Amino acid sequence: MAKLNIKLVKSLNGRIAKHKATAEALGLRKIGDTTVQPDNEATRGKIAHIGYLLQVTEEQ
């Protein structure tokens, strides 16, 4: 199963509550935090919601 490396590259300050909650659900709290998530529809949906705050790469 493919995995995604997700890194928070922009601050959550001033963002709406839904975006903060989505970042928290991905395990991201502050700038520079990274997490590895499975590449599935649920994860892709979260990324689509706050993609402008993230840097996403595929793990090999």
PDBQT receptor file of N, H, CA, C and O in Angstrom, charges set to zero:
ATOM      1  N   MET A   1       0.845  -1.185   0.000  1.00  0.00    +0.000 N 
ATOM      2  CA  MET A   1       0.000   0.000   0.000  1.00  0.00    +0.000 C 
ATOM      3  C   MET A   1       0.887   1.245   0.000  1.00  0.00    +0.000 C 
ATOM      4  O   MET A   1       1.871   1.314   0.737  1.00  0.00    +0.000 OA
ATOM      5  N   ALA A   2       0.539   2.206  -0.815  1.00  0.00    +0.000 N 
ATOM      6  H   ALA A   2      -0.260   2.150  -1.414  1.00  0.00    +0.000 HD
ATOM      7  CA  ALA A   2       1.300   3.440  -0.920  1.00  0.00    +0.000 C 
ATOM      8  C   ALA A   2       1.099   4.307   0.318  1.00  0.00    +0.000 C 
ATOM      9  O   ALA A   2       0.055   4.268   0.969  1.00  0.00    +0.000 OA
ATOM     10  N   LYS A   3       2.116   5.079   0.616  1.00  0.00    +0.000 N 
ATOM     11  H   LYS A   3       2.964   5.111   0.087  1.00  0.00    +0.000 HD
ATOM     12  CA  LYS A   3       2.069   5.993   1.757  1.00  0.00    +0.000 C 
ATOM     13  C   LYS A   3       2.377   7.399   1.276  1.00  0.00    +0.000 C 
ATOM     14  O   LYS A   3       3.044   7.582   0.258  1.00  0.00    +0.000 OA
ATOM     15  N   LEU A   4       1.890   8.393   2.010  1.00  0.00    +0.000 N 
ATOM     16  H   LEU A   4       1.348   8.245   2.837  1.00  0.00    +0.000 HD
ATOM     17  CA  LEU A   4       2.130   9.793   1.704  1.00  0.00    +0.000 C 
ATOM     18  C   LEU A   4       2.852  10.458   2.868  1.00  0.00    +0.000 C 
ATOM     19  O   LEU A   4       2.449  10.301   4.021  1.00  0.00    +0.000 OA
ATOM     20  N   ASN A   5       3.918  11.200   2.573  1.00  0.00    +0.000 N 
ATOM     21  H   ASN A   5       4.246  11.327   1.636  1.00  0.00    +0.000 HD
ATOM     22  CA  ASN A   5       4.567  12.051   3.561  1.00  0.00    +0.000 C 
ATOM     23  C   ASN A   5       3.886  13.403   3.486  1.00  0.00    +0.000 C 
ATOM     24  O   ASN A   5       3.833  14.017   2.420  1.00  0.00    +0.000 OA
ATOM     25  N   ILE A   6       3.366  13.871   4.610  1.00  0.00    +0.000 N 
ATOM     26  H   ILE A   6       3.410  13.372   5.476  1.00  0.00    +0.000 HD
ATOM     27  CA  ILE A   6       2.646  15.134   4.640  1.00  0.00    +0.000 C 
ATOM     28  C   ILE A   6       3.347  16.056   5.628  1.00  0.00    +0.000 C 
ATOM     29  O   ILE A   6       3.602  15.681   6.772  1.00  0.00    +0.000 OA
ATOM     30  N   LYS A   7       3.660  17.283   5.167  1.00  0.00    +0.000 N 
ATOM     31  H   LYS A   7       3.454  17.588   4.237  1.00  0.00    +0.000 HD
ATOM     32  CA  LYS A   7       4.362  18.251   5.998  1.00  0.00    +0.000 C 
ATOM     33  C   LYS A   7       3.563  19.549   6.040  1.00  0.00    +0.000 C 
ATOM     34  O   LYS A   7       3.107  20.036   5.005  1.00  0.00    +0.000 OA
ATOM     35  N   LEU A   8       3.393  20.109   7.236  1.00  0.00    +0.000 N 
ATOM     36  H   LEU A   8       3.763  19.714   8.076  1.00  0.00    +0.000 HD
ATOM     37  CA  LEU A   8       2.715  21.391   7.394  1.00  0.00    +0.000 C 
ATOM     38  C   LEU A   8       3.724  22.504   7.123  1.00  0.00    +0.000 C 
ATOM     39  O   LEU A   8       4.717  22.627   7.841  1.00  0.00    +0.000 OA
ATOM     40  N   VAL A   9       3.480  23.313   6.095  1.00  0.00    +0.000 N 
ATOM     41  H   VAL A   9       2.674  23.213   5.511  1.00  0.00    +0.000 HD
ATOM     42  CA  VAL A   9       4.439  24.344   5.703  1.00  0.00    +0.000 C 
ATOM     43  C   VAL A   9       3.934  25.768   5.936  1.00  0.00    +0.000 C 
ATOM     44  O   VAL A   9       4.707  26.719   5.825  1.00  0.00    +0.000 OA
ATOM     45  N   LYS A  10       2.661  25.926   6.254  1.00  0.00    +0.000 N 
ATOM     46  H   LYS A  10       2.032  25.154   6.345  1.00  0.00    +0.000 HD
ATOM     47  CA  LYS A  10       2.113  27.244   6.568  1.00  0.00    +0.000 C 
ATOM     48  C   LYS A  10       1.418  27.176   7.925  1.00  0.00    +0.000 C 
ATOM     49  O   LYS A  10       0.927  26.124   8.333  1.00  0.00    +0.000 OA
ATOM     50  N   SER A  11       1.387  28.292   8.602  1.00  0.00    +0.000 N 
ATOM     51  H   SER A  11       1.787  29.147   8.271  1.00  0.00    +0.000 HD
ATOM     52  CA  SER A  11       0.831  28.376   9.949  1.00  0.00    +0.000 C 
ATOM     53  C   SER A  11      -0.686  28.161   9.965  1.00  0.00    +0.000 C 
ATOM     54  O   SER A  11      -1.387  28.433   8.990  1.00  0.00    +0.000 OA
ATOM     55  N   LEU A  12      -1.160  27.667  11.096  1.00  0.00    +0.000 N 
ATOM     56  H   LEU A  12      -0.591  27.446  11.888  1.00  0.00    +0.000 HD
ATOM     57  CA  LEU A  12      -2.597  27.505  11.298  1.00  0.00    +0.000 C 
ATOM     58  C   LEU A  12      -3.229  28.730  11.952  1.00  0.00    +0.000 C 
ATOM     59  O   LEU A  12      -4.447  28.786  12.117  1.00  0.00    +0.000 OA
ATOM     60  N   ASN A  13      -2.413  29.705  12.321  1.00  0.00    +0.000 N 
ATOM     61  H   ASN A  13      -1.423  29.659  12.186  1.00  0.00    +0.000 HD
ATOM     62  CA  ASN A  13      -2.938  30.931  12.929  1.00  0.00    +0.000 C 
ATOM     63  C   ASN A  13      -3.872  31.651  11.972  1.00  0.00    +0.000 C 
ATOM     64  O   ASN A  13      -3.538  31.857  10.805  1.00  0.00    +0.000 OA
ATOM     65  N   GLY A  14      -5.029  32.030  12.462  1.00  0.00    +0.000 N 
ATOM     66  H   GLY A  14      -5.300  31.863  13.410  1.00  0.00    +0.000 HD
ATOM     67  CA  GLY A  14      -5.987  32.772  11.662  1.00  0.00    +0.000 C 
ATOM     68  C   GLY A  14      -6.822  31.925  10.722  1.00  0.00    +0.000 C 
ATOM     69  O   GLY A  14      -7.661  32.467  10.003  1.00  0.00    +0.000 OA
ATOM     70  N   ARG A  15      -6.624  30.618  10.702  1.00  0.00    +0.000 N 
ATOM     71  H   ARG A  15      -5.943  30.178  11.287  1.00  0.00    +0.000 HD
ATOM     72  CA  ARG A  15      -7.410  29.730   9.833  1.00  0.00    +0.000 C 
ATOM     73  C   ARG A  15      -8.741  29.418  10.511  1.00  0.00    +0.000 C 
ATOM     74  O   ARG A  15      -8.878  29.539  11.728  1.00  0.00    +0.000 OA
ATOM     75  N   ILE A  16      -9.715  29.015   9.705  1.00  0.00    +0.000 N 
ATOM     76  H   ILE A  16      -9.604  28.917   8.716  1.00  0.00    +0.000 HD
ATOM     77  CA  ILE A  16     -11.014  28.673  10.276  1.00  0.00    +0.000 C 
ATOM     78  C   ILE A  16     -10.907  27.354  11.051  1.00  0.00    +0.000 C 
ATOM     79  O   ILE A  16      -9.994  26.560  10.827  1.00  0.00    +0.000 OA
ATOM     80  N   ALA A  17     -11.846  27.143  11.953  1.00  0.00    +0.000 N 
ATOM     81  H   ALA A  17     -12.587  27.789  12.135  1.00  0.00    +0.000 HD
ATOM     82  CA  ALA A  17     -11.806  26.000  12.866  1.00  0.00    +0.000 C 
ATOM     83  C   ALA A  17     -11.787  24.661  12.127  1.00  0.00    +0.000 C 
ATOM     84  O   ALA A  17     -11.125  23.723  12.573  1.00  0.00    +0.000 OA
ATOM     85  N   LYS A  18     -12.498  24.560  11.014  1.00  0.00    +0.000 N 
ATOM     86  H   LYS A  18     -13.035  25.321  10.652  1.00  0.00    +0.000 HD
ATOM     87  CA  LYS A  18     -12.523  23.306  10.252  1.00  0.00    +0.000 C 
ATOM     88  C   LYS A  18     -11.143  22.951   9.716  1.00  0.00    +0.000 C 
ATOM     89  O   LYS A  18     -10.765  21.779   9.702  1.00  0.00    +0.000 OA
ATOM     90  N   HIS A  19     -10.390  23.952   9.275  1.00  0.00    +0.000 N 
ATOM     91  H   HIS A  19     -10.697  24.904   9.287  1.00  0.00    +0.000 HD
ATOM     92  CA  HIS A  19      -9.058  23.697   8.742  1.00  0.00    +0.000 C 
ATOM     93  C   HIS A  19      -8.104  23.272   9.852  1.00  0.00    +0.000 C 
ATOM     94  O   HIS A  19      -7.280  22.378   9.660  1.00  0.00    +0.000 OA
ATOM     95  N   LYS A  20      -8.215  23.909  11.004  1.00  0.00    +0.000 N 
ATOM     96  H   LYS A  20      -8.885  24.635  11.160  1.00  0.00    +0.000 HD
ATOM     97  CA  LYS A  20      -7.393  23.517  12.155  1.00  0.00    +0.000 C 
ATOM     98  C   LYS A  20      -7.713  22.094  12.576  1.00  0.00    +0.000 C 
ATOM     99  O   LYS A  20      -6.804  21.327  12.893  1.00  0.00    +0.000 OA
ATOM    100  N   ALA A  21      -8.983  21.729  12.584  1.00  0.00    +0.000 N 
ATOM    101  H   ALA A  21      -9.721  22.352  12.326  1.00  0.00    +0.000 HD
ATOM    102  CA  ALA A  21      -9.393  20.381  12.970  1.00  0.00    +0.000 C 
ATOM    103  C   ALA A  21      -8.894  19.341  11.970  1.00  0.00    +0.000 C 
ATOM    104  O   ALA A  21      -8.500  18.243  12.363  1.00  0.00    +0.000 OA
ATOM    105  N   THR A  22      -8.906  19.672  10.705  1.00  0.00    +0.000 N 
ATOM    106  H   THR A  22      -9.225  20.564  10.386  1.00  0.00    +0.000 HD
ATOM    107  CA  THR A  22      -8.409  18.757   9.678  1.00  0.00    +0.000 C 
ATOM    108  C   THR A  22      -6.914  18.524   9.839  1.00  0.00    +0.000 C 
ATOM    109  O   THR A  22      -6.452  17.389   9.730  1.00  0.00    +0.000 OA
ATOM    110  N   ALA A  23      -6.158  19.578  10.097  1.00  0.00    +0.000 N 
ATOM    111  H   ALA A  23      -6.534  20.500  10.186  1.00  0.00    +0.000 HD
ATOM    112  CA  ALA A  23      -4.719  19.443  10.323  1.00  0.00    +0.000 C 
ATOM    113  C   ALA A  23      -4.459  18.587  11.560  1.00  0.00    +0.000 C 
ATOM    114  O   ALA A  23      -3.562  17.744  11.551  1.00  0.00    +0.000 OA
ATOM    115  N   GLU A  24      -5.221  18.792  12.603  1.00  0.00    +0.000 N 
ATOM    116  H   GLU A  24      -5.949  19.477  12.610  1.00  0.00    +0.000 HD
ATOM    117  CA  GLU A  24      -5.080  17.993  13.827  1.00  0.00    +0.000 C 
ATOM    118  C   GLU A  24      -5.397  16.526  13.555  1.00  0.00    +0.000 C 
ATOM    119  O   GLU A  24      -4.734  15.638  14.090  1.00  0.00    +0.000 OA
ATOM    120  N   ALA A  25      -6.400  16.271  12.730  1.00  0.00    +0.000 N 
ATOM    121  H   ALA A  25      -6.939  16.993  12.295  1.00  0.00    +0.000 HD
ATOM    122  CA  ALA A  25      -6.762  14.895  12.380  1.00  0.00    +0.000 C 
ATOM    123  C   ALA A  25      -5.644  14.195  11.613  1.00  0.00    +0.000 C 
ATOM    124  O   ALA A  25      -5.492  12.977  11.702  1.00  0.00    +0.000 OA
ATOM    125  N   LEU A  26      -4.865  14.968  10.861  1.00  0.00    +0.000 N 
ATOM    126  H   LEU A  26      -4.989  15.958  10.788  1.00  0.00    +0.000 HD
ATOM    127  CA  LEU A  26      -3.718  14.409  10.150  1.00  0.00    +0.000 C 
ATOM    128  C   LEU A  26      -2.491  14.277  11.057  1.00  0.00    +0.000 C 
ATOM    129  O   LEU A  26      -1.483  13.700  10.651  1.00  0.00    +0.000 OA
ATOM    130  N   GLY A  27      -2.571  14.808  12.279  1.00  0.00    +0.000 N 
ATOM    131  H   GLY A  27      -3.390  15.277  12.609  1.00  0.00    +0.000 HD
ATOM    132  CA  GLY A  27      -1.452  14.728  13.215  1.00  0.00    +0.000 C 
ATOM    133  C   GLY A  27      -0.477  15.880  13.087  1.00  0.00    +0.000 C 
ATOM    134  O   GLY A  27       0.683  15.754  13.481  1.00  0.00    +0.000 OA
ATOM    135  N   LEU A  28      -0.925  17.004  12.541  1.00  0.00    +0.000 N 
ATOM    136  H   LEU A  28      -1.867  17.106  12.221  1.00  0.00    +0.000 HD
ATOM    137  CA  LEU A  28      -0.072  18.171  12.328  1.00  0.00    +0.000 C 
ATOM    138  C   LEU A  28      -0.491  19.292  13.270  1.00  0.00    +0.000 C 
ATOM    139  O   LEU A  28      -1.654  19.694  13.285  1.00  0.00    +0.000 OA
ATOM    140  N   ARG A  29       0.456  19.794  14.055  1.00  0.00    +0.000 N 
ATOM    141  H   ARG A  29       1.401  19.468  14.043  1.00  0.00    +0.000 HD
ATOM    142  CA  ARG A  29       0.132  20.828  15.023  1.00  0.00    +0.000 C 
ATOM    143  C   ARG A  29       0.857  22.141  14.767  1.00  0.00    +0.000 C 
ATOM    144  O   ARG A  29       0.280  23.212  14.959  1.00  0.00    +0.000 OA
ATOM    145  N   LYS A  30       2.117  22.074  14.334  1.00  0.00    +0.000 N 
ATOM    146  H   LYS A  30       2.585  21.204  14.178  1.00  0.00    +0.000 HD
ATOM    147  CA  LYS A  30       2.870  23.302  14.111  1.00  0.00    +0.000 C 
ATOM    148  C   LYS A  30       3.692  23.181  12.833  1.00  0.00    +0.000 C 
ATOM    149  O   LYS A  30       3.870  22.087  12.299  1.00  0.00    +0.000 OA
ATOM    150  N   ILE A  31       4.187  24.306  12.352  1.00  0.00    +0.000 N 
ATOM    151  H   ILE A  31       4.043  25.196  12.785  1.00  0.00    +0.000 HD
ATOM    152  CA  ILE A  31       4.956  24.337  11.111  1.00  0.00    +0.000 C 
ATOM    153  C   ILE A  31       6.141  23.386  11.215  1.00  0.00    +0.000 C 
ATOM    154  O   ILE A  31       6.856  23.368  12.216  1.00  0.00    +0.000 OA
ATOM    155  N   GLY A  32       6.333  22.600  10.167  1.00  0.00    +0.000 N 
ATOM    156  H   GLY A  32       5.752  22.615   9.353  1.00  0.00    +0.000 HD
ATOM    157  CA  GLY A  32       7.445  21.657  10.126  1.00  0.00    +0.000 C 
ATOM    158  C   GLY A  32       7.092  20.257  10.573  1.00  0.00    +0.000 C 
ATOM    159  O   GLY A  32       7.876  19.333  10.358  1.00  0.00    +0.000 OA
ATOM    160  N   ASP A  33       5.931  20.070  11.193  1.00  0.00    +0.000 N 
ATOM    161  H   ASP A  33       5.295  20.821  11.368  1.00  0.00    +0.000 HD
ATOM    162  CA  ASP A  33       5.497  18.726  11.586  1.00  0.00    +0.000 C 
ATOM    163  C   ASP A  33       5.265  17.882  10.341  1.00  0.00    +0.000 C 
ATOM    164  O   ASP A  33       4.727  18.356   9.341  1.00  0.00    +0.000 OA
ATOM    165  N   THR A  34       5.682  16.622  10.423  1.00  0.00    +0.000 N 
ATOM    166  H   THR A  34       6.119  16.237  11.235  1.00  0.00    +0.000 HD
ATOM    167  CA  THR A  34       5.461  15.699   9.318  1.00  0.00    +0.000 C 
ATOM    168  C   THR A  34       4.769  14.451   9.830  1.00  0.00    +0.000 C 
ATOM    169  O   THR A  34       4.870  14.097  11.005  1.00  0.00    +0.000 OA
ATOM    170  N   THR A  35       4.074  13.801   8.936  1.00  0.00    +0.000 N 
ATOM    171  H   THR A  35       3.993  14.088   7.981  1.00  0.00    +0.000 HD
ATOM    172  CA  THR A  35       3.389  12.557   9.265  1.00  0.00    +0.000 C 
ATOM    173  C   THR A  35       3.343  11.683   8.017  1.00  0.00    +0.000 C 
ATOM    174  O   THR A  35       3.406  12.180   6.892  1.00  0.00    +0.000 OA
ATOM    175  N   VAL A  36       3.235  10.395   8.230  1.00  0.00    +0.000 N 
ATOM    176  H   VAL A  36       3.184   9.992   9.144  1.00  0.00    +0.000 HD
ATOM    177  CA  VAL A  36       3.081   9.438   7.133  1.00  0.00    +0.000 C 
ATOM    178  C   VAL A  36       1.678   8.856   7.239  1.00  0.00    +0.000 C 
ATOM    179  O   VAL A  36       1.301   8.296   8.268  1.00  0.00    +0.000 OA
ATOM    180  N   GLN A  37       0.914   8.995   6.164  1.00  0.00    +0.000 N 
ATOM    181  H   GLN A  37       1.221   9.451   5.328  1.00  0.00    +0.000 HD
ATOM    182  CA  GLN A  37      -0.471   8.540   6.129  1.00  0.00    +0.000 C 
ATOM    183  C   GLN A  37      -0.659   7.601   4.939  1.00  0.00    +0.000 C 
ATOM    184  O   GLN A  37       0.063   7.700   3.947  1.00  0.00    +0.000 OA
ATOM    185  N   PRO A  38      -1.630   6.687   5.040  1.00  0.00    +0.000 N 
ATOM    186  CA  PRO A  38      -1.910   5.819   3.896  1.00  0.00    +0.000 C 
ATOM    187  C   PRO A  38      -2.532   6.631   2.750  1.00  0.00    +0.000 C 
ATOM    188  O   PRO A  38      -3.246   7.607   2.978  1.00  0.00    +0.000 OA
ATOM    189  N   ASP A  39      -2.247   6.211   1.538  1.00  0.00    +0.000 N 
ATOM    190  H   ASP A  39      -1.667   5.418   1.352  1.00  0.00    +0.000 HD
ATOM    191  CA  ASP A  39      -2.792   6.886   0.364  1.00  0.00    +0.000 C 
ATOM    192  C   ASP A  39      -4.157   6.274   0.047  1.00  0.00    +0.000 C 
ATOM    193  O   ASP A  39      -4.254   5.288  -0.684  1.00  0.00    +0.000 OA
ATOM    194  N   ASN A  40      -5.207   6.875   0.607  1.00  0.00    +0.000 N 
ATOM    195  H   ASN A  40      -5.128   7.676   1.201  1.00  0.00    +0.000 HD
ATOM    196  CA  ASN A  40      -6.563   6.402   0.344  1.00  0.00    +0.000 C 
ATOM    197  C   ASN A  40      -7.492   7.606   0.161  1.00  0.00    +0.000 C 
ATOM    198  O   ASN A  40      -7.055   8.753   0.251  1.00  0.00    +0.000 OA
ATOM    199  N   GLU A  41      -8.740   7.343  -0.090  1.00  0.00    +0.000 N 
ATOM    200  H   GLU A  41      -9.095   6.411  -0.163  1.00  0.00    +0.000 HD
ATOM    201  CA  GLU A  41      -9.703   8.415  -0.370  1.00  0.00    +0.000 C 
ATOM    202  C   GLU A  41      -9.898   9.352   0.818  1.00  0.00    +0.000 C 
ATOM    203  O   GLU A  41     -10.031  10.561   0.629  1.00  0.00    +0.000 OA
ATOM    204  N   ALA A  42      -9.917   8.817   2.034  1.00  0.00    +0.000 N 
ATOM    205  H   ALA A  42      -9.809   7.835   2.187  1.00  0.00    +0.000 HD
ATOM    206  CA  ALA A  42     -10.110   9.658   3.221  1.00  0.00    +0.000 C 
ATOM    207  C   ALA A  42      -8.958  10.640   3.383  1.00  0.00    +0.000 C 
ATOM    208  O   ALA A  42      -9.173  11.824   3.645  1.00  0.00    +0.000 OA
ATOM    209  N   THR A  43      -7.746  10.149   3.227  1.00  0.00    +0.000 N 
ATOM    210  H   THR A  43      -7.572   9.188   3.013  1.00  0.00    +0.000 HD
ATOM    211  CA  THR A  43      -6.574  11.014   3.356  1.00  0.00    +0.000 C 
ATOM    212  C   THR A  43      -6.538  12.036   2.231  1.00  0.00    +0.000 C 
ATOM    213  O   THR A  43      -6.238  13.206   2.468  1.00  0.00    +0.000 OA
ATOM    214  N   ARG A  44      -6.836  11.615   1.020  1.00  0.00    +0.000 N 
ATOM    215  H   ARG A  44      -7.079  10.664   0.827  1.00  0.00    +0.000 HD
ATOM    216  CA  ARG A  44      -6.859  12.542  -0.123  1.00  0.00    +0.000 C 
ATOM    217  C   ARG A  44      -7.900  13.640   0.081  1.00  0.00    +0.000 C 
ATOM    218  O   ARG A  44      -7.675  14.784  -0.312  1.00  0.00    +0.000 OA
ATOM    219  N   GLY A  45      -9.026  13.305   0.686  1.00  0.00    +0.000 N 
ATOM    220  H   GLY A  45      -9.209  12.375   1.005  1.00  0.00    +0.000 HD
ATOM    221  CA  GLY A  45     -10.054  14.304   0.966  1.00  0.00    +0.000 C 
ATOM    222  C   GLY A  45      -9.582  15.338   1.970  1.00  0.00    +0.000 C 
ATOM    223  O   GLY A  45      -9.861  16.528   1.816  1.00  0.00    +0.000 OA
ATOM    224  N   LYS A  46      -8.868  14.894   2.998  1.00  0.00    +0.000 N 
ATOM    225  H   LYS A  46      -8.641  13.928   3.123  1.00  0.00    +0.000 HD
ATOM    226  CA  LYS A  46      -8.319  15.828   3.986  1.00  0.00    +0.000 C 
ATOM    227  C   LYS A  46      -7.284  16.741   3.339  1.00  0.00    +0.000 C 
ATOM    228  O   LYS A  46      -7.239  17.940   3.613  1.00  0.00    +0.000 OA
ATOM    229  N   ILE A  47      -6.459  16.163   2.484  1.00  0.00    +0.000 N 
ATOM    230  H   ILE A  47      -6.495  15.189   2.261  1.00  0.00    +0.000 HD
ATOM    231  CA  ILE A  47      -5.440  16.955   1.795  1.00  0.00    +0.000 C 
ATOM    232  C   ILE A  47      -6.102  17.983   0.888  1.00  0.00    +0.000 C 
ATOM    233  O   ILE A  47      -5.640  19.122   0.814  1.00  0.00    +0.000 OA
ATOM    234  N   ALA A  48      -7.163  17.609   0.204  1.00  0.00    +0.000 N 
ATOM    235  H   ALA A  48      -7.538  16.684   0.264  1.00  0.00    +0.000 HD
ATOM    236  CA  ALA A  48      -7.868  18.537  -0.678  1.00  0.00    +0.000 C 
ATOM    237  C   ALA A  48      -8.450  19.704   0.109  1.00  0.00    +0.000 C 
ATOM    238  O   ALA A  48      -8.525  20.826  -0.393  1.00  0.00    +0.000 OA
ATOM    239  N   HIS A  49      -8.860  19.432   1.344  1.00  0.00    +0.000 N 
ATOM    240  H   HIS A  49      -8.799  18.521   1.751  1.00  0.00    +0.000 HD
ATOM    241  CA  HIS A  49      -9.475  20.454   2.203  1.00  0.00    +0.000 C 
ATOM    242  C   HIS A  49      -8.467  21.525   2.614  1.00  0.00    +0.000 C 
ATOM    243  O   HIS A  49      -8.795  22.712   2.623  1.00  0.00    +0.000 OA
ATOM    244  N   ILE A  50      -7.239  21.116   2.957  1.00  0.00    +0.000 N 
ATOM    245  H   ILE A  50      -6.973  20.152   2.951  1.00  0.00    +0.000 HD
ATOM    246  CA  ILE A  50      -6.240  22.081   3.433  1.00  0.00    +0.000 C 
ATOM    247  C   ILE A  50      -4.929  21.976   2.659  1.00  0.00    +0.000 C 
ATOM    248  O   ILE A  50      -3.860  22.243   3.207  1.00  0.00    +0.000 OA
ATOM    249  N   GLY A  51      -5.007  21.597   1.417  1.00  0.00    +0.000 N 
ATOM    250  H   GLY A  51      -5.876  21.380   0.972  1.00  0.00    +0.000 HD
ATOM    251  CA  GLY A  51      -3.813  21.383   0.609  1.00  0.00    +0.000 C 
ATOM    252  C   GLY A  51      -2.916  22.595   0.473  1.00  0.00    +0.000 C 
ATOM    253  O   GLY A  51      -1.708  22.448   0.290  1.00  0.00    +0.000 OA
ATOM    254  N   TYR A  52      -3.481  23.788   0.559  1.00  0.00    +0.000 N 
ATOM    255  H   TYR A  52      -4.462  23.907   0.708  1.00  0.00    +0.000 HD
ATOM    256  CA  TYR A  52      -2.680  25.001   0.424  1.00  0.00    +0.000 C 
ATOM    257  C   TYR A  52      -1.754  25.216   1.622  1.00  0.00    +0.000 C 
ATOM    258  O   TYR A  52      -0.872  26.073   1.568  1.00  0.00    +0.000 OA
ATOM    259  N   LEU A  53      -1.941  24.455   2.696  1.00  0.00    +0.000 N 
ATOM    260  H   LEU A  53      -2.657  23.759   2.739  1.00  0.00    +0.000 HD
ATOM    261  CA  LEU A  53      -1.091  24.562   3.884  1.00  0.00    +0.000 C 
ATOM    262  C   LEU A  53      -0.021  23.476   3.927  1.00  0.00    +0.000 C 
ATOM    263  O   LEU A  53       0.856  23.503   4.790  1.00  0.00    +0.000 OA
ATOM    264  N   LEU A  54      -0.088  22.515   2.996  1.00  0.00    +0.000 N 
ATOM    265  H   LEU A  54      -0.801  22.493   2.295  1.00  0.00    +0.000 HD
ATOM    266  CA  LEU A  54       0.721  21.314   3.086  1.00  0.00    +0.000 C 
ATOM    267  C   LEU A  54       1.704  21.147   1.943  1.00  0.00    +0.000 C 
ATOM    268  O   LEU A  54       1.576  21.757   0.881  1.00  0.00    +0.000 OA
ATOM    269  N   GLN A  55       2.688  20.300   2.200  1.00  0.00    +0.000 N 
ATOM    270  H   GLN A  55       2.792  19.805   3.062  1.00  0.00    +0.000 HD
ATOM    271  CA  GLN A  55       3.583  19.783   1.153  1.00  0.00    +0.000 C 
ATOM    272  C   GLN A  55       3.438  18.267   1.213  1.00  0.00    +0.000 C 
ATOM    273  O   GLN A  55       3.699  17.660   2.252  1.00  0.00    +0.000 OA
ATOM    274  N   VAL A  56       3.027  17.656   0.116  1.00  0.00    +0.000 N 
ATOM    275  H   VAL A  56       2.815  18.149  -0.728  1.00  0.00    +0.000 HD
ATOM    276  CA  VAL A  56       2.762  16.219   0.081  1.00  0.00    +0.000 C 
ATOM    277  C   VAL A  56       3.691  15.545  -0.914  1.00  0.00    +0.000 C 
ATOM    278  O   VAL A  56       3.817  15.984  -2.058  1.00  0.00    +0.000 OA
ATOM    279  N   THR A  57       4.347  14.462  -0.464  1.00  0.00    +0.000 N 
ATOM    280  H   THR A  57       4.244  14.106   0.465  1.00  0.00    +0.000 HD
ATOM    281  CA  THR A  57       5.191  13.654  -1.341  1.00  0.00    +0.000 C 
ATOM    282  C   THR A  57       4.852  12.189  -1.108  1.00  0.00    +0.000 C 
ATOM    283  O   THR A  57       4.391  11.808  -0.033  1.00  0.00    +0.000 OA
ATOM    284  N   GLU A  58       5.088  11.373  -2.134  1.00  0.00    +0.000 N 
ATOM    285  H   GLU A  58       5.463  11.683  -3.008  1.00  0.00    +0.000 HD
ATOM    286  CA  GLU A  58       4.842   9.941  -2.003  1.00  0.00    +0.000 C 
ATOM    287  C   GLU A  58       6.069   9.261  -1.413  1.00  0.00    +0.000 C 
ATOM    288  O   GLU A  58       7.197   9.517  -1.834  1.00  0.00    +0.000 OA
ATOM    289  N   GLU A  59       5.839   8.394  -0.437  1.00  0.00    +0.000 N 
ATOM    290  H   GLU A  59       4.923   8.186  -0.094  1.00  0.00    +0.000 HD
ATOM    291  CA  GLU A  59       6.930   7.638   0.165  1.00  0.00    +0.000 C 
ATOM    292  C   GLU A  59       7.241   6.444  -0.709  1.00  0.00    +0.000 C 
ATOM    293  O   GLU A  59       6.339   5.849  -1.300  1.00  0.00    +0.000 OA
ATOM    294  N   GLN A  60       8.515   6.089  -0.797  1.00  0.00    +0.000 N 
ATOM    295  H   GLN A  60       9.247   6.572  -0.317  1.00  0.00    +0.000 HD
ATOM    296  CA  GLN A  60       8.901   4.968  -1.647  1.00  0.00    +0.000 C 
ATOM    297  C   GLN A  60       9.367   3.805  -0.849  1.00  0.00    +0.000 C 
ATOM    298  O   GLN A  60       9.730   2.774  -1.414  1.00  0.00    +0.000 OA
TER     299      GLN A  60
